[in-house]
């Protein structure tokens, strides 16, 4: 591949990926595109002998660079790739080679792995050889937190918390936050979020946004636990948690984070206070959470009494008063609801389902199913199976 072909490929790849690239000759002079002498010294520091390595990767926070060694006939070139930022870390805008690069449009990748894959693609195109991941070698231009031990980070965090007056109220903030959620007080939550921007400052990562994302995950874990304690079915609580954390990749600024954090809070509040157990006592919610999470096991009133450290007579009376049915009938109802799912969405036999759900026998399962659902498992599967697959 001659120099003109390399330049043509560079231009085509730039139009596609919008990641800057500069070609240097064997004397470290830029061939394409032309750059100013002011810019050149800042870039040539990356053009270093790579020994037997075909590629060198540089972490020059907040940007990443790569240098590819290209040999064509009697000529050798160095291809400098970058600067490339990570989404959530790079500046909103910077000027490079007289061109304004804008965050979210140019020069960013989702992860370090995505940048590595991009470099592997370039290497394959320019050298016609596949570059394995274990051949990639990173050089860190600036020391970051990655080389610090956990103990070192603990000491730094303790020092920061002593020195930053604003962080002293963080624990009180979290107590208020969780209490307002339990009481369903959105107006006070809104007030807390206004205060948060002024007082809640704990650095968890090398930049503000990554720290906020880590804090978001911690808050979602707290909200998930609260919602389960308040009677939200475990599967629903964790499904909302997973969906919210997966949405973090769309957050690119602190303002977007605050908006998303409020949305997450209100979603959990709605989940907690619009579900059937919202007005029930904490003890009954505990019982239901335990039953729901052990639906495939044999659960007895005696076992529940031991779990809650309460007398079984007290538990039975309280449950019947608040739920309008006995603990035993609720357990059977939950098992039958689960069996309906298994009947429609699996090909398990009635015997297999009865064993999975810890019924005494297949006949006992069929008897309880008919008593609860009004039809036998066979009739239920026959009536609803065709509808369930559409």
Secondary structure, DSSP 8 states (H G I E B T S, - for coil): --HHHHHHHHHHHHHHH---EEEE-TTS-EEES---HHHHHHHHTT----TT-SEEEEEETTEEEEEEEEEETTEEEEEEEEEEEETTTS-SEEEETTEEEETTTSSEESSHHHHHHHHHHHHHHHHSS---GGG--EEESS--GGGS-HHHHHHHHHHHHHH-GGGGGHHHHHHHHHHHHHTT-HHHHHHHHHHHHHH-----SSSHHHHHHHHHHHHHHHHHHHHHHTT--HHHHHHHHHHHHHGGGG--SHHHHHHHHHHHHHHHHHHHHTSTTTTS-HHHHHHHHHHHHTTTS---HHHHHHHHTS-HHHHHHHHHHHHSS-HHHHHHHHHHHHHHHHHHH----HHHHHHHTT-S-HHHHHHHHHHHHSS-HHHHHHHHHHHHT-
